[in-house]
């Protein structure tokens, strides 16, 4: 079970990194760092331009939920669709 959880964390981190690269203009190179906050039970991705993504696992719904705060003040919420295995993102 822990191995599946670790694999899911890795896949989610890769999906977040890919998403953050896609939302950036092609000409800008943004450096991002993803790390696990074990005490809070979440993954956090921080980028040099101020973009931040926080992912937490919802045990009842059995899925990852991700909130992406894009610099300067655009907020996006994403989640991994367990049926399609794709990240669904909604921005406000």
HTML snippet that shows the backbone in 3Dmol.js (N, CA, C, O; Angstrom):
<script src="https://3Dmol.org/build/3Dmol-min.js"></script>
<div id="view" style="width:600px;height:400px;position:relative"></div>
<script>
const pdb = `
ATOM      1  N   UNK A   1       0.814  -1.192   0.000  1.00  0.00           N
ATOM      2  CA  UNK A   1       0.000   0.000   0.000  1.00  0.00           C
ATOM      3  C   UNK A   1       0.859   1.256   0.000  1.00  0.00           C
ATOM      4  O   UNK A   1       0.556   2.224  -0.698  1.00  0.00           O
ATOM      5  N   UNK A   2       1.946   1.237   0.797  1.00  0.00           N
ATOM      6  CA  UNK A   2       2.828   2.410   0.842  1.00  0.00           C
ATOM      7  C   UNK A   2       3.540   2.617  -0.493  1.00  0.00           C
ATOM      8  O   UNK A   2       3.801   3.749  -0.899  1.00  0.00           O
ATOM      9  N   UNK A   3       3.850   1.509  -1.169  1.00  0.00           N
ATOM     10  CA  UNK A   3       4.500   1.620  -2.478  1.00  0.00           C
ATOM     11  C   UNK A   3       3.570   2.293  -3.478  1.00  0.00           C
ATOM     12  O   UNK A   3       4.004   3.146  -4.252  1.00  0.00           O
ATOM     13  N   UNK A   4       2.286   1.915  -3.467  1.00  0.00           N
ATOM     14  CA  UNK A   4       1.316   2.549  -4.363  1.00  0.00           C
ATOM     15  C   UNK A   4       1.162   4.033  -4.050  1.00  0.00           C
ATOM     16  O   UNK A   4       1.043   4.861  -4.952  1.00  0.00           O
ATOM     17  N   UNK A   5       1.165   4.353  -2.767  1.00  0.00           N
ATOM     18  CA  UNK A   5       1.062   5.760  -2.364  1.00  0.00           C
ATOM     19  C   UNK A   5       2.276   6.544  -2.849  1.00  0.00           C
ATOM     20  O   UNK A   5       2.133   7.660  -3.347  1.00  0.00           O
ATOM     21  N   UNK A   6       3.467   5.971  -2.708  1.00  0.00           N
ATOM     22  CA  UNK A   6       4.692   6.640  -3.162  1.00  0.00           C
ATOM     23  C   UNK A   6       4.679   6.820  -4.672  1.00  0.00           C
ATOM     24  O   UNK A   6       5.091   7.865  -5.176  1.00  0.00           O
ATOM     25  N   UNK A   7       4.209   5.813  -5.397  1.00  0.00           N
ATOM     26  CA  UNK A   7       4.122   5.919  -6.860  1.00  0.00           C
ATOM     27  C   UNK A   7       3.117   6.997  -7.244  1.00  0.00           C
ATOM     28  O   UNK A   7       3.357   7.774  -8.169  1.00  0.00           O
ATOM     29  N   UNK A   8       1.992   7.045  -6.534  1.00  0.00           N
ATOM     30  CA  UNK A   8       0.981   8.069  -6.814  1.00  0.00           C
ATOM     31  C   UNK A   8       1.545   9.463  -6.555  1.00  0.00           C
ATOM     32  O   UNK A   8       1.266  10.388  -7.318  1.00  0.00           O
ATOM     33  N   UNK A   9       2.336   9.630  -5.491  1.00  0.00           N
ATOM     34  CA  UNK A   9       2.970  10.922  -5.214  1.00  0.00           C
ATOM     35  C   UNK A   9       3.908  11.328  -6.340  1.00  0.00           C
ATOM     36  O   UNK A   9       3.919  12.484  -6.763  1.00  0.00           O
ATOM     37  N   UNK A  10       4.686  10.385  -6.816  1.00  0.00           N
ATOM     38  CA  UNK A  10       5.625  10.669  -7.899  1.00  0.00           C
ATOM     39  C   UNK A  10       4.890  11.060  -9.170  1.00  0.00           C
ATOM     40  O   UNK A  10       5.264  12.025  -9.836  1.00  0.00           O
ATOM     41  N   UNK A  11       3.845  10.313  -9.509  1.00  0.00           N
ATOM     42  CA  UNK A  11       3.070  10.628 -10.716  1.00  0.00           C
ATOM     43  C   UNK A  11       2.427  11.999 -10.592  1.00  0.00           C
ATOM     44  O   UNK A  11       2.425  12.776 -11.548  1.00  0.00           O
ATOM     45  N   UNK A  12       1.883  12.298  -9.425  1.00  0.00           N
ATOM     46  CA  UNK A  12       1.261  13.602  -9.222  1.00  0.00           C
ATOM     47  C   UNK A  12       2.277  14.730  -9.343  1.00  0.00           C
ATOM     48  O   UNK A  12       1.989  15.762  -9.950  1.00  0.00           O
ATOM     49  N   UNK A  13       3.457  14.543  -8.775  1.00  0.00           N
ATOM     50  CA  UNK A  13       4.502  15.566  -8.870  1.00  0.00           C
ATOM     51  C   UNK A  13       4.893  15.797 -10.321  1.00  0.00           C
ATOM     52  O   UNK A  13       5.088  16.939 -10.740  1.00  0.00           O
ATOM     53  N   UNK A  14       5.009  14.725 -11.087  1.00  0.00           N
ATOM     54  CA  UNK A  14       5.354  14.869 -12.508  1.00  0.00           C
ATOM     55  C   UNK A  14       4.241  15.563 -13.276  1.00  0.00           C
ATOM     56  O   UNK A  14       4.513  16.397 -14.140  1.00  0.00           O
ATOM     57  N   UNK A  15       2.983  15.229 -12.971  1.00  0.00           N
ATOM     58  CA  UNK A  15       1.858  15.895 -13.630  1.00  0.00           C
ATOM     59  C   UNK A  15       1.827  17.387 -13.294  1.00  0.00           C
ATOM     60  O   UNK A  15       1.572  18.219 -14.165  1.00  0.00           O
ATOM     61  N   UNK A  16       2.087  17.720 -12.031  1.00  0.00           N
ATOM     62  CA  UNK A  16       2.106  19.132 -11.634  1.00  0.00           C
ATOM     63  C   UNK A  16       3.212  19.899 -12.345  1.00  0.00           C
ATOM     64  O   UNK A  16       3.005  21.013 -12.826  1.00  0.00           O
ATOM     65  N   UNK A  17       4.382  19.288 -12.404  1.00  0.00           N
ATOM     66  CA  UNK A  17       5.502  19.941 -13.087  1.00  0.00           C
ATOM     67  C   UNK A  17       5.171  20.149 -14.564  1.00  0.00           C
ATOM     68  O   UNK A  17       5.451  21.209 -15.124  1.00  0.00           O
ATOM     69  N   UNK A  18       4.573  19.133 -15.192  1.00  0.00           N
ATOM     70  CA  UNK A  18       4.197  19.258 -16.606  1.00  0.00           C
ATOM     71  C   UNK A  18       3.148  20.345 -16.786  1.00  0.00           C
ATOM     72  O   UNK A  18       3.230  21.139 -17.724  1.00  0.00           O
ATOM     73  N   UNK A  19       2.157  20.387 -15.888  1.00  0.00           N
ATOM     74  CA  UNK A  19       1.126  21.419 -15.993  1.00  0.00           C
ATOM     75  C   UNK A  19       1.710  22.816 -15.846  1.00  0.00           C
ATOM     76  O   UNK A  19       1.379  23.723 -16.610  1.00  0.00           O
ATOM     77  N   UNK A  20       2.581  22.979 -14.856  1.00  0.00           N
ATOM     78  CA  UNK A  20       3.173  24.294 -14.633  1.00  0.00           C
ATOM     79  C   UNK A  20       4.032  24.730 -15.812  1.00  0.00           C
ATOM     80  O   UNK A  20       4.128  25.922 -16.103  1.00  0.00           O
ATOM     81  N   UNK A  21       4.648  23.783 -16.483  1.00  0.00           N
ATOM     82  CA  UNK A  21       5.413  24.120 -17.685  1.00  0.00           C
ATOM     83  C   UNK A  21       4.485  24.524 -18.829  1.00  0.00           C
ATOM     84  O   UNK A  21       4.827  25.403 -19.621  1.00  0.00           O
ATOM     85  N   UNK A  22       3.318  23.893 -18.921  1.00  0.00           N
ATOM     86  CA  UNK A  22       2.375  24.201 -19.995  1.00  0.00           C
ATOM     87  C   UNK A  22       1.722  25.561 -19.840  1.00  0.00           C
ATOM     88  O   UNK A  22       1.414  26.211 -20.838  1.00  0.00           O
ATOM     89  N   UNK A  23       1.504  26.005 -18.608  1.00  0.00           N
ATOM     90  CA  UNK A  23       0.832  27.290 -18.416  1.00  0.00           C
ATOM     91  C   UNK A  23       1.785  28.470 -18.535  1.00  0.00           C
ATOM     92  O   UNK A  23       1.337  29.617 -18.519  1.00  0.00           O
ATOM     93  N   UNK A  24       3.055  28.228 -18.651  1.00  0.00           N
ATOM     94  CA  UNK A  24       4.056  29.284 -18.828  1.00  0.00           C
ATOM     95  C   UNK A  24       4.207  29.600 -20.315  1.00  0.00           C
ATOM     96  O   UNK A  24       4.071  28.706 -21.150  1.00  0.00           O
ATOM     97  N   UNK A  25       4.483  30.838 -20.651  1.00  0.00           N
ATOM     98  CA  UNK A  25       4.801  31.163 -22.042  1.00  0.00           C
ATOM     99  C   UNK A  25       6.037  30.383 -22.499  1.00  0.00           C
ATOM    100  O   UNK A  25       6.931  30.092 -21.704  1.00  0.00           O
ATOM    101  N   UNK A  26       6.070  30.054 -23.777  1.00  0.00           N
ATOM    102  CA  UNK A  26       7.144  29.206 -24.315  1.00  0.00           C
ATOM    103  C   UNK A  26       8.524  29.839 -24.167  1.00  0.00           C
ATOM    104  O   UNK A  26       9.519  29.121 -24.073  1.00  0.00           O
ATOM    105  N   UNK A  27       8.600  31.149 -24.145  1.00  0.00           N
ATOM    106  CA  UNK A  27       9.904  31.804 -24.108  1.00  0.00           C
ATOM    107  C   UNK A  27      10.484  31.943 -22.696  1.00  0.00           C
ATOM    108  O   UNK A  27      11.657  32.285 -22.546  1.00  0.00           O
ATOM    109  N   UNK A  28       9.701  31.689 -21.688  1.00  0.00           N
ATOM    110  CA  UNK A  28      10.223  31.859 -20.331  1.00  0.00           C
ATOM    111  C   UNK A  28      10.583  30.513 -19.709  1.00  0.00           C
ATOM    112  O   UNK A  28       9.823  29.548 -19.792  1.00  0.00           O
ATOM    113  N   UNK A  29      11.745  30.470 -19.092  1.00  0.00           N
ATOM    114  CA  UNK A  29      12.184  29.258 -18.405  1.00  0.00           C
ATOM    115  C   UNK A  29      11.933  29.451 -16.912  1.00  0.00           C
ATOM    116  O   UNK A  29      12.548  30.313 -16.285  1.00  0.00           O
ATOM    117  N   UNK A  30      11.052  28.668 -16.353  1.00  0.00           N
ATOM    118  CA  UNK A  30      10.716  28.776 -14.942  1.00  0.00           C
ATOM    119  C   UNK A  30      11.249  27.558 -14.210  1.00  0.00           C
ATOM    120  O   UNK A  30      11.025  26.422 -14.631  1.00  0.00           O
ATOM    121  N   UNK A  31      11.941  27.792 -13.136  1.00  0.00           N
ATOM    122  CA  UNK A  31      12.462  26.695 -12.319  1.00  0.00           C
ATOM    123  C   UNK A  31      11.491  26.435 -11.183  1.00  0.00           C
ATOM    124  O   UNK A  31      11.043  27.358 -10.503  1.00  0.00           O
ATOM    125  N   UNK A  32      11.172  25.152 -10.987  1.00  0.00           N
ATOM    126  CA  UNK A  32      10.237  24.752  -9.939  1.00  0.00           C
ATOM    127  C   UNK A  32      10.871  23.672  -9.073  1.00  0.00           C
ATOM    128  O   UNK A  32      11.712  22.897  -9.528  1.00  0.00           O
ATOM    129  N   UNK A  33      10.449  23.642  -7.823  1.00  0.00           N
ATOM    130  CA  UNK A  33      10.923  22.645  -6.876  1.00  0.00           C
ATOM    131  C   UNK A  33       9.707  22.026  -6.203  1.00  0.00           C
ATOM    132  O   UNK A  33       8.867  22.739  -5.654  1.00  0.00           O
ATOM    133  N   UNK A  34       9.609  20.685  -6.243  1.00  0.00           N
ATOM    134  CA  UNK A  34       8.518  19.977  -5.583  1.00  0.00           C
ATOM    135  C   UNK A  34       9.080  19.209  -4.397  1.00  0.00           C
ATOM    136  O   UNK A  34      10.083  18.505  -4.518  1.00  0.00           O
ATOM    137  N   UNK A  35       8.431  19.350  -3.260  1.00  0.00           N
ATOM    138  CA  UNK A  35       8.869  18.609  -2.084  1.00  0.00           C
ATOM    139  C   UNK A  35       7.654  18.172  -1.272  1.00  0.00           C
ATOM    140  O   UNK A  35       6.563  18.727  -1.409  1.00  0.00           O
ATOM    141  N   UNK A  36       7.864  17.173  -0.431  1.00  0.00           N
ATOM    142  CA  UNK A  36       6.799  16.622   0.386  1.00  0.00           C
ATOM    143  C   UNK A  36       6.866  17.218   1.794  1.00  0.00           C
ATOM    144  O   UNK A  36       7.924  17.236   2.422  1.00  0.00           O
ATOM    145  N   UNK A  37       5.740  17.696   2.271  1.00  0.00           N
ATOM    146  CA  UNK A  37       5.623  18.175   3.645  1.00  0.00           C
ATOM    147  C   UNK A  37       4.949  17.063   4.441  1.00  0.00           C
ATOM    148  O   UNK A  37       3.722  16.988   4.501  1.00  0.00           O
ATOM    149  N   UNK A  38       5.758  16.201   5.049  1.00  0.00           N
ATOM    150  CA  UNK A  38       5.227  15.014   5.716  1.00  0.00           C
ATOM    151  C   UNK A  38       4.329  15.360   6.896  1.00  0.00           C
ATOM    152  O   UNK A  38       3.319  14.690   7.112  1.00  0.00           O
ATOM    153  N   UNK A  39       4.672  16.386   7.660  1.00  0.00           N
ATOM    154  CA  UNK A  39       3.862  16.730   8.835  1.00  0.00           C
ATOM    155  C   UNK A  39       2.472  17.213   8.446  1.00  0.00           C
ATOM    156  O   UNK A  39       1.516  17.005   9.192  1.00  0.00           O
ATOM    157  N   UNK A  40       2.346  17.856   7.287  1.00  0.00           N
ATOM    158  CA  UNK A  40       1.053  18.341   6.822  1.00  0.00           C
ATOM    159  C   UNK A  40       0.408  17.378   5.824  1.00  0.00           C
ATOM    160  O   UNK A  40      -0.742  17.575   5.433  1.00  0.00           O
ATOM    161  N   UNK A  41       1.136  16.342   5.409  1.00  0.00           N
ATOM    162  CA  UNK A  41       0.594  15.342   4.487  1.00  0.00           C
ATOM    163  C   UNK A  41       0.265  15.901   3.125  1.00  0.00           C
ATOM    164  O   UNK A  41      -0.797  15.619   2.572  1.00  0.00           O
ATOM    165  N   UNK A  42       1.170  16.693   2.580  1.00  0.00           N
ATOM    166  CA  UNK A  42       0.906  17.284   1.259  1.00  0.00           C
ATOM    167  C   UNK A  42       2.186  17.447   0.464  1.00  0.00           C
ATOM    168  O   UNK A  42       3.290  17.377   1.004  1.00  0.00           O
ATOM    169  N   UNK A  43       2.014  17.666  -0.833  1.00  0.00           N
ATOM    170  CA  UNK A  43       3.116  18.007  -1.724  1.00  0.00           C
ATOM    171  C   UNK A  43       3.018  19.494  -2.028  1.00  0.00           C
ATOM    172  O   UNK A  43       1.921  20.033  -2.172  1.00  0.00           O
ATOM    173  N   UNK A  44       4.148  20.143  -2.125  1.00  0.00           N
ATOM    174  CA  UNK A  44       4.167  21.560  -2.461  1.00  0.00           C
ATOM    175  C   UNK A  44       5.158  21.782  -3.596  1.00  0.00           C
ATOM    176  O   UNK A  44       6.287  21.294  -3.548  1.00  0.00           O
ATOM    177  N   UNK A  45       4.734  22.515  -4.609  1.00  0.00           N
ATOM    178  CA  UNK A  45       5.601  22.891  -5.722  1.00  0.00           C
ATOM    179  C   UNK A  45       5.722  24.403  -5.722  1.00  0.00           C
ATOM    180  O   UNK A  45       4.717  25.111  -5.779  1.00  0.00           O
ATOM    181  N   UNK A  46       6.947  24.899  -5.658  1.00  0.00           N
ATOM    182  CA  UNK A  46       7.211  26.334  -5.686  1.00  0.00           C
ATOM    183  C   UNK A  46       8.048  26.656  -6.912  1.00  0.00           C
ATOM    184  O   UNK A  46       9.027  25.967  -7.199  1.00  0.00           O
ATOM    185  N   UNK A  47       7.668  27.692  -7.631  1.00  0.00           N
ATOM    186  CA  UNK A  47       8.392  28.097  -8.829  1.00  0.00           C
ATOM    187  C   UNK A  47       9.030  29.463  -8.623  1.00  0.00           C
ATOM    188  O   UNK A  47       8.581  30.262  -7.801  1.00  0.00           O
ATOM    189  N   UNK A  48      10.084  29.711  -9.388  1.00  0.00           N
ATOM    190  CA  UNK A  48      10.844  30.952  -9.254  1.00  0.00           C
ATOM    191  C   UNK A  48       9.996  32.195  -9.546  1.00  0.00           C
ATOM    192  O   UNK A  48      10.284  33.274  -9.028  1.00  0.00           O
ATOM    193  N   UNK A  49       8.959  32.053 -10.364  1.00  0.00           N
ATOM    194  CA  UNK A  49       8.127  33.208 -10.707  1.00  0.00           C
ATOM    195  C   UNK A  49       7.013  33.472  -9.692  1.00  0.00           C
ATOM    196  O   UNK A  49       6.219  34.395  -9.873  1.00  0.00           O
ATOM    197  N   UNK A  50       6.948  32.664  -8.620  1.00  0.00           N
ATOM    198  CA  UNK A  50       5.947  32.872  -7.592  1.00  0.00           C
ATOM    199  C   UNK A  50       4.760  31.934  -7.669  1.00  0.00           C
ATOM    200  O   UNK A  50       3.916  31.935  -6.774  1.00  0.00           O
ATOM    201  N   UNK A  51       4.677  31.133  -8.720  1.00  0.00           N
ATOM    202  CA  UNK A  51       3.594  30.165  -8.837  1.00  0.00           C
ATOM    203  C   UNK A  51       3.778  29.079  -7.793  1.00  0.00           C
ATOM    204  O   UNK A  51       4.897  28.639  -7.529  1.00  0.00           O
ATOM    205  N   UNK A  52       2.657  28.646  -7.192  1.00  0.00           N
ATOM    206  CA  UNK A  52       2.711  27.639  -6.141  1.00  0.00           C
ATOM    207  C   UNK A  52       1.585  26.639  -6.357  1.00  0.00           C
ATOM    208  O   UNK A  52       0.470  27.016  -6.717  1.00  0.00           O
ATOM    209  N   UNK A  53       1.886  25.351  -6.133  1.00  0.00           N
ATOM    210  CA  UNK A  53       0.876  24.301  -6.213  1.00  0.00           C
ATOM    211  C   UNK A  53       0.945  23.468  -4.936  1.00  0.00           C
ATOM    212  O   UNK A  53       2.021  23.035  -4.521  1.00  0.00           O
ATOM    213  N   UNK A  54      -0.206  23.251  -4.326  1.00  0.00           N
ATOM    214  CA  UNK A  54      -0.282  22.444  -3.108  1.00  0.00           C
ATOM    215  C   UNK A  54      -1.240  21.287  -3.381  1.00  0.00           C
ATOM    216  O   UNK A  54      -2.381  21.504  -3.789  1.00  0.00           O
ATOM    217  N   UNK A  55      -0.770  20.054  -3.155  1.00  0.00           N
ATOM    218  CA  UNK A  55      -1.571  18.858  -3.393  1.00  0.00           C
ATOM    219  C   UNK A  55      -1.774  18.103  -2.086  1.00  0.00           C
ATOM    220  O   UNK A  55      -0.826  17.853  -1.342  1.00  0.00           O
ATOM    221  N   UNK A  56      -3.036  17.743  -1.820  1.00  0.00           N
ATOM    222  CA  UNK A  56      -3.357  16.950  -0.643  1.00  0.00           C
ATOM    223  C   UNK A  56      -4.213  15.764  -1.074  1.00  0.00           C
ATOM    224  O   UNK A  56      -4.964  15.845  -2.046  1.00  0.00           O
ATOM    225  N   UNK A  57      -4.086  14.668  -0.340  1.00  0.00           N
ATOM    226  CA  UNK A  57      -4.852  13.470  -0.660  1.00  0.00           C
ATOM    227  C   UNK A  57      -6.108  13.444   0.197  1.00  0.00           C
ATOM    228  O   UNK A  57      -6.032  13.507   1.424  1.00  0.00           O
ATOM    229  N   UNK A  58      -7.259  13.351  -0.450  1.00  0.00           N
ATOM    230  CA  UNK A  58      -8.551  13.297   0.224  1.00  0.00           C
ATOM    231  C   UNK A  58      -8.904  11.832   0.425  1.00  0.00           C
ATOM    232  O   UNK A  58      -9.294  11.153  -0.525  1.00  0.00           O
ATOM    233  N   UNK A  59      -8.771  11.333   1.659  1.00  0.00           N
ATOM    234  CA  UNK A  59      -8.951   9.905   1.937  1.00  0.00           C
ATOM    235  C   UNK A  59     -10.373   9.431   1.671  1.00  0.00           C
ATOM    236  O   UNK A  59     -10.570   8.330   1.158  1.00  0.00           O
ATOM    237  N   UNK A  60     -11.355  10.238   2.008  1.00  0.00           N
ATOM    238  CA  UNK A  60     -12.742   9.827   1.806  1.00  0.00           C
ATOM    239  C   UNK A  60     -13.070   9.685   0.326  1.00  0.00           C
ATOM    240  O   UNK A  60     -13.706   8.715  -0.087  1.00  0.00           O
ATOM    241  N   UNK A  61     -12.638  10.643  -0.460  1.00  0.00           N
ATOM    242  CA  UNK A  61     -12.902  10.602  -1.900  1.00  0.00           C
ATOM    243  C   UNK A  61     -11.871   9.773  -2.664  1.00  0.00           C
ATOM    244  O   UNK A  61     -12.048   9.484  -3.848  1.00  0.00           O
ATOM    245  N   UNK A  62     -10.789   9.394  -1.972  1.00  0.00           N
ATOM    246  CA  UNK A  62      -9.704   8.596  -2.556  1.00  0.00           C
ATOM    247  C   UNK A  62      -9.144   9.239  -3.819  1.00  0.00           C
ATOM    248  O   UNK A  62      -9.044   8.602  -4.868  1.00  0.00           O
ATOM    249  N   UNK A  63      -8.778  10.519  -3.697  1.00  0.00           N
ATOM    250  CA  UNK A  63      -8.187  11.223  -4.836  1.00  0.00           C
ATOM    251  C   UNK A  63      -7.321  12.381  -4.333  1.00  0.00           C
ATOM    252  O   UNK A  63      -7.458  12.848  -3.202  1.00  0.00           O
ATOM    253  N   UNK A  64      -6.441  12.815  -5.203  1.00  0.00           N
ATOM    254  CA  UNK A  64      -5.590  13.969  -4.927  1.00  0.00           C
ATOM    255  C   UNK A  64      -6.318  15.221  -5.362  1.00  0.00           C
ATOM    256  O   UNK A  64      -6.970  15.243  -6.406  1.00  0.00           O
ATOM    257  N   UNK A  65      -6.204  16.260  -4.559  1.00  0.00           N
ATOM    258  CA  UNK A  65      -6.743  17.562  -4.917  1.00  0.00           C
ATOM    259  C   UNK A  65      -5.605  18.572  -4.876  1.00  0.00           C
ATOM    260  O   UNK A  65      -4.825  18.616  -3.925  1.00  0.00           O
ATOM    261  N   UNK A  66      -5.525  19.378  -5.920  1.00  0.00           N
ATOM    262  CA  UNK A  66      -4.424  20.324  -6.074  1.00  0.00           C
ATOM    263  C   UNK A  66      -4.960  21.726  -6.255  1.00  0.00           C
ATOM    264  O   UNK A  66      -5.876  21.958  -7.045  1.00  0.00           O
ATOM    265  N   UNK A  67      -4.381  22.664  -5.516  1.00  0.00           N
ATOM    266  CA  UNK A  67      -4.699  24.079  -5.697  1.00  0.00           C
ATOM    267  C   UNK A  67      -3.447  24.762  -6.223  1.00  0.00           C
ATOM    268  O   UNK A  67      -2.376  24.683  -5.622  1.00  0.00           O
ATOM    269  N   UNK A  68      -3.603  25.433  -7.356  1.00  0.00           N
ATOM    270  CA  UNK A  68      -2.480  26.121  -7.995  1.00  0.00           C
ATOM    271  C   UNK A  68      -2.724  27.612  -7.890  1.00  0.00           C
ATOM    272  O   UNK A  68      -3.751  28.117  -8.344  1.00  0.00           O
ATOM    273  N   UNK A  69      -1.782  28.309  -7.292  1.00  0.00           N
ATOM    274  CA  UNK A  69      -1.861  29.760  -7.196  1.00  0.00           C
ATOM    275  C   UNK A  69      -0.814  30.322  -8.137  1.00  0.00           C
ATOM    276  O   UNK A  69       0.389  30.213  -7.900  1.00  0.00           O
ATOM    277  N   UNK A  70      -1.298  30.922  -9.202  1.00  0.00           N
ATOM    278  CA  UNK A  70      -0.404  31.438 -10.234  1.00  0.00           C
ATOM    279  C   UNK A  70      -0.068  32.889  -9.942  1.00  0.00           C
ATOM    280  O   UNK A  70      -0.915  33.646  -9.469  1.00  0.00           O
ATOM    281  N   UNK A  71       1.121  33.261 -10.213  1.00  0.00           N
ATOM    282  CA  UNK A  71       1.550  34.632 -10.018  1.00  0.00           C
ATOM    283  C   UNK A  71       1.024  35.479 -11.173  1.00  0.00           C
ATOM    284  O   UNK A  71       1.098  35.016 -12.311  1.00  0.00           O
ATOM    285  N   UNK A  72       0.503  36.679 -10.967  1.00  0.00           N
ATOM    286  CA  UNK A  72       0.432  37.410  -9.727  1.00  0.00           C
ATOM    287  C   UNK A  72      -0.757  37.028  -8.840  1.00  0.00           C
ATOM    288  O   UNK A  72      -0.549  36.797  -7.649  1.00  0.00           O
ATOM    289  N   UNK A  73      -1.996  36.949  -9.352  1.00  0.00           N
ATOM    290  CA  UNK A  73      -3.111  36.681  -8.447  1.00  0.00           C
ATOM    291  C   UNK A  73      -4.157  35.752  -9.046  1.00  0.00           C
ATOM    292  O   UNK A  73      -5.318  35.794  -8.637  1.00  0.00           O
ATOM    293  N   UNK A  74      -3.782  34.931  -9.985  1.00  0.00           N
ATOM    294  CA  UNK A  74      -4.723  34.007 -10.603  1.00  0.00           C
ATOM    295  C   UNK A  74      -4.683  32.683  -9.842  1.00  0.00           C
ATOM    296  O   UNK A  74      -3.606  32.122  -9.644  1.00  0.00           O
ATOM    297  N   UNK A  75      -5.853  32.171  -9.407  1.00  0.00           N
ATOM    298  CA  UNK A  75      -5.902  30.931  -8.639  1.00  0.00           C
ATOM    299  C   UNK A  75      -6.571  29.835  -9.464  1.00  0.00           C
ATOM    300  O   UNK A  75      -7.659  30.022 -10.009  1.00  0.00           O
ATOM    301  N   UNK A  76      -5.900  28.694  -9.543  1.00  0.00           N
ATOM    302  CA  UNK A  76      -6.435  27.549 -10.264  1.00  0.00           C
ATOM    303  C   UNK A  76      -6.522  26.355  -9.321  1.00  0.00           C
ATOM    304  O   UNK A  76      -5.655  26.151  -8.471  1.00  0.00           O
ATOM    305  N   UNK A  77      -7.574  25.579  -9.485  1.00  0.00           N
ATOM    306  CA  UNK A  77      -7.729  24.357  -8.700  1.00  0.00           C
ATOM    307  C   UNK A  77      -7.758  23.186  -9.656  1.00  0.00           C
ATOM    308  O   UNK A  77      -8.488  23.195 -10.647  1.00  0.00           O
ATOM    309  N   UNK A  78      -6.949  22.166  -9.350  1.00  0.00           N
ATOM    310  CA  UNK A  78      -6.892  21.004 -10.224  1.00  0.00           C
ATOM    311  C   UNK A  78      -7.034  19.721  -9.437  1.00  0.00           C
ATOM    312  O   UNK A  78      -6.725  19.664  -8.246  1.00  0.00           O
ATOM    313  N   UNK A  79      -7.509  18.689 -10.123  1.00  0.00           N
ATOM    314  CA  UNK A  79      -7.586  17.372  -9.497  1.00  0.00           C
ATOM    315  C   UNK A  79      -7.372  16.314 -10.569  1.00  0.00           C
ATOM    316  O   UNK A  79      -7.657  16.533 -11.746  1.00  0.00           O
ATOM    317  N   UNK A  80      -6.868  15.175 -10.144  1.00  0.00           N
ATOM    318  CA  UNK A  80      -6.629  14.068 -11.054  1.00  0.00           C
ATOM    319  C   UNK A  80      -7.914  13.281 -11.187  1.00  0.00           C
ATOM    320  O   UNK A  80      -8.439  12.765 -10.200  1.00  0.00           O
ATOM    321  N   UNK A  81      -8.427  13.184 -12.414  1.00  0.00           N
ATOM    322  CA  UNK A  81      -9.627  12.406 -12.681  1.00  0.00           C
ATOM    323  C   UNK A  81      -9.239  10.941 -12.693  1.00  0.00           C
ATOM    324  O   UNK A  81      -8.459  10.509 -13.541  1.00  0.00           O
ATOM    325  N   UNK A  82      -9.786  10.167 -11.746  1.00  0.00           N
ATOM    326  CA  UNK A  82      -9.390   8.761 -11.618  1.00  0.00           C
ATOM    327  C   UNK A  82      -9.838   7.924 -12.806  1.00  0.00           C
ATOM    328  O   UNK A  82      -9.234   6.889 -13.088  1.00  0.00           O
ATOM    329  N   UNK A  83     -10.871   8.342 -13.500  1.00  0.00           N
ATOM    330  CA  UNK A  83     -11.350   7.586 -14.656  1.00  0.00           C
ATOM    331  C   UNK A  83     -10.500   7.849 -15.899  1.00  0.00           C
ATOM    332  O   UNK A  83     -10.118   6.914 -16.604  1.00  0.00           O
ATOM    333  N   UNK A  84     -10.207   9.117 -16.163  1.00  0.00           N
ATOM    334  CA  UNK A  84      -9.456   9.474 -17.370  1.00  0.00           C
ATOM    335  C   UNK A  84      -7.952   9.576 -17.134  1.00  0.00           C
ATOM    336  O   UNK A  84      -7.174   9.613 -18.087  1.00  0.00           O
ATOM    337  N   UNK A  85      -7.531   9.623 -15.837  1.00  0.00           N
ATOM    338  CA  UNK A  85      -6.120   9.769 -15.472  1.00  0.00           C
ATOM    339  C   UNK A  85      -5.529  11.076 -16.000  1.00  0.00           C
ATOM    340  O   UNK A  85      -4.337  11.147 -16.298  1.00  0.00           O
ATOM    341  N   UNK A  86      -6.363  12.104 -16.112  1.00  0.00           N
ATOM    342  CA  UNK A  86      -5.910  13.416 -16.557  1.00  0.00           C
ATOM    343  C   UNK A  86      -6.193  14.442 -15.469  1.00  0.00           C
ATOM    344  O   UNK A  86      -7.099  14.270 -14.654  1.00  0.00           O
ATOM    345  N   UNK A  87      -5.411  15.501 -15.471  1.00  0.00           N
ATOM    346  CA  UNK A  87      -5.598  16.580 -14.504  1.00  0.00           C
ATOM    347  C   UNK A  87      -6.655  17.540 -15.041  1.00  0.00           C
ATOM    348  O   UNK A  87      -6.546  18.041 -16.160  1.00  0.00           O
ATOM    349  N   UNK A  88      -7.678  17.787 -14.228  1.00  0.00           N
ATOM    350  CA  UNK A  88      -8.716  18.754 -14.572  1.00  0.00           C
ATOM    351  C   UNK A  88      -8.430  20.047 -13.824  1.00  0.00           C
ATOM    352  O   UNK A  88      -8.272  20.029 -12.603  1.00  0.00           O
ATOM    353  N   UNK A  89      -8.363  21.156 -14.529  1.00  0.00           N
ATOM    354  CA  UNK A  89      -7.983  22.436 -13.913  1.00  0.00           C
ATOM    355  C   UNK A  89      -9.073  23.470 -14.158  1.00  0.00           C
ATOM    356  O   UNK A  89      -9.574  23.620 -15.272  1.00  0.00           O
ATOM    357  N   UNK A  90      -9.430  24.180 -13.089  1.00  0.00           N
ATOM    358  CA  UNK A  90     -10.380  25.292 -13.188  1.00  0.00           C
ATOM    359  C   UNK A  90      -9.697  26.520 -12.602  1.00  0.00           C
ATOM    360  O   UNK A  90      -9.154  26.464 -11.499  1.00  0.00           O
ATOM    361  N   UNK A  91      -9.721  27.624 -13.332  1.00  0.00           N
ATOM    362  CA  UNK A  91      -9.068  28.857 -12.884  1.00  0.00           C
ATOM    363  C   UNK A  91     -10.110  29.957 -12.683  1.00  0.00           C
ATOM    364  O   UNK A  91     -11.131  30.017 -13.369  1.00  0.00           O
ATOM    365  N   UNK A  92      -9.808  30.827 -11.708  1.00  0.00           N
ATOM    366  CA  UNK A  92     -10.660  31.994 -11.436  1.00  0.00           C
ATOM    367  C   UNK A  92      -9.824  33.240 -11.513  1.00  0.00           C
ATOM    368  O   UNK A  92     -10.338  34.341 -11.317  1.00  0.00           O
TER     369      UNK A  92
END
`;
const viewer = $3Dmol.createViewer("view");
viewer.addModel(pdb, "pdb");
viewer.setStyle({}, {cartoon: {color: "spectrum"}});
viewer.zoomTo();
viewer.render();
</script>
